[in-house]
Amino acid sequence: MRIFLLVLVSMLVVSFGYSQGNDVGTIQTNIRAFSGGGKNIKAIDEYRKLFTQTKTHDTELLHRIVMGSLRDEDGYMKMAGAIAVGQLGGSTEAFPFLRDNLKEKDMWIRIWTAVSIGETGDKEAIPNLLYALLNDRVNFVRISSAIALGKLGDASIIPDVAKALKDKDPNVRQMAAIALGRIGDPKAIPYLEKAMMEERDTWAKLAAVAALEKILSK
């Protein structure tokens, strides 16, 4: 029975690419295996072990962990990865993973992914953000998508962003108006004027006024 268990453990170790041992080479191999296999909490633990031994950093392994976090099997790690990449200005390598994560079931992953896309400057993600703004069932996802679009967008998306001025949630309408103001193109003026005249929510109405003031003051 013990022999069977040892064989089984050996098979699992091989299948996951994980090896036992504390030498530097083995730890580095484990970090690569864990970061590429959706287990970045373990990858970080292994990296801590590596740093304890070497007292030096390996930027290639650090990068693997950060990129791997966006594909992690753990939702919290995936969300943390989106936040870290967005706030630290992640590389373009992260862009496809962030776009994919806008379709995640977990709303918090979608929320922080949208925010992070706005921070990274990935203009190719604009269609993904527009879809989220106009279709996501969670208002906070629509809000964060509007914020990101305000940072990334240009005059070509104004008609689509303006559709959110009719969203059922006043907070989404508010952020859509702010996004139009941030885009800053005069083509947004008719939409904002209409919102100013017809909007009943105080915050959304003021956002339309403020966006108009910003555009007209250029």
C-alpha positions as CSV (number, residue, x, y, z in Angstrom):
1,M,0.0,0.0,0.0
2,R,2.8,2.4,0.9
3,I,4.6,1.7,-2.4
4,F,1.3,2.5,-4.3
5,L,1.0,5.8,-2.5
6,L,4.6,6.7,-3.2
7,V,4.1,6.0,-6.9
8,L,0.8,8.0,-6.9
9,V,2.5,11.0,-5.3
10,S,5.4,10.8,-7.8
11,M,2.9,10.8,-10.7
12,L,1.2,13.8,-9.3
13,V,4.5,15.7,-8.8
14,V,5.4,15.0,-12.4
15,S,2.0,15.9,-13.8
16,F,2.0,19.3,-12.0
17,G,5.7,20.0,-12.8
18,Y,6.4,20.4,-9.1
19,S,9.5,19.0,-7.5
20,Q,10.5,18.4,-3.9
21,G,13.7,20.1,-2.7
22,N,15.2,23.3,-1.5
23,D,18.0,23.9,-3.9
24,V,17.8,27.0,-6.0
25,G,17.2,25.3,-9.3
26,T,14.4,23.2,-8.0
27,I,12.7,26.2,-6.4
28,Q,13.0,28.2,-9.6
29,T,11.4,25.3,-11.5
30,N,8.6,25.2,-9.0
31,I,7.9,28.9,-9.3
32,R,7.6,28.5,-13.1
33,A,5.3,25.5,-12.7
34,F,3.0,27.1,-10.2
35,S,2.8,30.5,-11.9
36,G,2.0,28.9,-15.2
37,G,-0.5,26.4,-13.6
38,G,-2.8,28.8,-11.9
39,K,-1.3,28.4,-8.4
40,N,0.4,31.7,-7.8
41,I,-0.1,31.7,-4.0
42,K,2.3,28.7,-4.0
43,A,4.5,30.4,-6.5
44,I,4.9,33.4,-4.2
45,D,5.6,31.1,-1.3
46,E,8.4,29.5,-3.4
47,Y,9.7,32.9,-4.4
48,R,9.9,33.9,-0.7
49,K,11.9,30.7,-0.1
50,L,14.2,31.6,-3.0
51,F,14.8,35.1,-1.8
52,T,15.5,33.8,1.7
53,Q,18.3,31.7,0.3
54,T,19.8,34.0,-2.3
55,K,19.0,37.5,-1.0
56,T,18.6,38.6,-4.6
57,H,15.7,39.1,-6.9
58,D,14.8,37.4,-10.2
59,T,12.8,39.8,-12.3
60,E,11.9,37.1,-14.8
61,L,10.3,35.0,-12.0
62,L,8.6,38.1,-10.5
63,H,7.1,38.8,-14.0
64,R,5.9,35.2,-14.3
65,I,4.0,35.5,-11.0
66,V,2.4,38.8,-11.9
67,M,1.2,37.6,-15.3
68,G,0.2,34.2,-13.9
69,S,-2.0,35.9,-11.3
70,L,-4.3,37.1,-14.1
71,R,-4.9,33.5,-15.1
72,D,-5.0,32.1,-11.5
73,E,-7.6,29.5,-10.5
74,D,-8.3,31.5,-7.4
75,G,-10.6,34.4,-7.9
76,Y,-9.0,36.6,-5.2
77,M,-5.6,36.2,-6.8
78,K,-7.0,37.0,-10.2
79,M,-8.7,40.2,-8.8
80,A,-5.5,41.1,-7.0
81,G,-3.6,40.6,-10.2
82,A,-5.8,43.0,-12.0
83,I,-5.4,45.6,-9.3
84,A,-1.6,45.3,-9.3
85,V,-1.2,45.4,-13.0
86,G,-3.5,48.4,-13.3
87,Q,-1.9,50.4,-10.5
88,L,1.7,49.6,-11.5
89,G,1.2,50.0,-15.2
90,G,1.5,46.5,-16.4
91,S,3.1,45.5,-19.7
92,T,1.2,44.9,-22.9
93,E,1.5,41.2,-22.2
94,A,-1.2,41.6,-19.7
95,F,-3.7,43.2,-22.1
96,P,-5.3,40.0,-23.6
97,F,-5.7,38.5,-20.1
98,L,-7.4,41.6,-18.8
99,R,-9.8,41.6,-21.7
100,D,-10.7,38.0,-21.1
101,N,-11.2,38.6,-17.4
102,L,-14.0,41.2,-18.2
103,K,-16.1,38.1,-19.0
104,E,-15.4,36.4,-15.6
105,K,-18.4,35.3,-13.6
106,D,-17.1,37.0,-10.4
107,M,-18.3,40.6,-10.5
108,W,-15.4,41.8,-8.5
109,I,-13.0,40.5,-11.0
110,R,-14.9,42.3,-13.7
111,I,-15.0,45.5,-11.7
112,W,-11.3,45.7,-11.0
113,T,-10.4,44.5,-14.4
114,A,-12.3,47.4,-16.0
115,V,-10.6,49.8,-13.7
116,S,-7.2,48.4,-14.5
117,I,-7.7,48.5,-18.2
118,G,-8.4,52.2,-17.9
119,E,-5.1,52.5,-16.0
120,T,-3.0,50.5,-18.5
121,G,-4.1,52.4,-21.6
122,D,-5.2,49.4,-23.6
123,K,-7.3,51.1,-26.4
124,E,-7.9,47.7,-28.1
125,A,-10.0,46.9,-25.1
126,I,-12.5,49.7,-25.8
127,P,-15.0,47.4,-27.5
128,N,-14.9,45.1,-24.5
129,L,-15.5,48.0,-22.1
130,L,-18.4,49.3,-24.3
131,Y,-20.0,45.9,-24.2
132,A,-19.6,45.8,-20.4
133,L,-20.9,49.4,-20.0
134,L,-24.1,48.7,-22.0
135,N,-24.8,45.0,-21.1
136,D,-23.3,44.0,-17.8
137,R,-26.0,43.3,-15.2
138,V,-23.9,44.6,-12.3
139,N,-24.1,48.4,-11.9
140,F,-20.6,48.6,-10.5
141,V,-19.1,46.9,-13.5
142,R,-20.9,49.4,-15.7
143,I,-19.6,52.3,-13.6
144,S,-16.0,51.1,-13.7
145,S,-16.3,50.5,-17.4
146,A,-17.5,54.1,-17.9
147,I,-14.6,55.4,-15.9
148,A,-12.1,53.4,-18.0
149,L,-13.7,54.6,-21.2
150,G,-13.4,58.2,-20.1
151,K,-9.6,57.6,-19.8
152,L,-9.2,55.7,-23.1
153,G,-11.8,56.9,-25.4
154,D,-12.0,59.4,-28.3
155,A,-14.8,61.0,-30.3
156,S,-15.6,57.8,-32.1
157,I,-17.2,56.2,-29.0
158,I,-19.2,59.2,-27.9
159,P,-22.6,57.9,-29.3
160,D,-22.1,54.5,-27.5
161,V,-21.0,56.0,-24.2
162,A,-24.0,58.4,-24.4
163,K,-26.3,55.5,-24.5
164,A,-25.4,54.9,-20.8
165,L,-26.9,58.4,-20.0
166,K,-30.2,56.5,-20.1
167,D,-29.1,53.7,-17.8
168,K,-31.5,52.6,-15.1
169,D,-28.9,53.3,-12.4
170,P,-28.3,57.0,-11.7
171,N,-24.7,56.3,-10.7
172,V,-24.0,54.8,-14.1
173,R,-25.6,57.8,-15.8
174,Q,-23.4,60.1,-13.6
175,M,-20.2,58.3,-14.6
176,A,-21.2,58.2,-18.3
177,A,-21.5,62.0,-18.2
178,I,-18.2,62.3,-16.5
179,A,-16.7,59.9,-19.1
180,L,-18.0,62.2,-21.9
181,G,-16.5,65.2,-20.2
182,R,-13.1,63.4,-19.9
183,I,-13.2,62.5,-23.6
184,G,-13.7,66.2,-24.1
185,D,-14.9,66.3,-27.6
186,P,-17.6,68.9,-28.6
187,K,-19.6,66.0,-30.3
188,A,-20.7,65.1,-26.7
189,I,-22.4,68.4,-26.1
190,P,-25.8,67.6,-27.5
191,Y,-26.0,64.4,-25.4
192,L,-24.9,66.2,-22.3
193,E,-27.4,69.1,-22.9
194,K,-30.2,66.6,-23.2
195,A,-29.1,64.9,-20.0
196,M,-28.9,68.3,-18.2
197,M,-32.5,69.1,-19.3
198,E,-34.1,65.7,-18.7
199,E,-32.1,64.1,-15.8
200,R,-33.9,63.9,-12.4
201,D,-31.1,62.6,-10.3
202,T,-29.1,65.5,-8.7
203,W,-25.6,63.9,-9.0
204,A,-26.1,62.7,-12.6
205,K,-27.5,66.2,-13.5
206,L,-24.6,67.9,-12.0
207,A,-22.2,65.6,-13.8
208,A,-23.7,66.6,-17.1
209,V,-23.3,70.3,-16.2
210,A,-19.7,69.8,-15.1
211,A,-18.9,67.8,-18.3
212,L,-20.4,70.6,-20.4
213,E,-18.3,73.2,-18.5
214,K,-15.2,71.2,-19.1
215,I,-15.7,70.8,-22.8
216,L,-16.9,74.4,-23.5
217,S,-13.9,75.8,-21.5
218,K,-11.3,74.4,-23.8
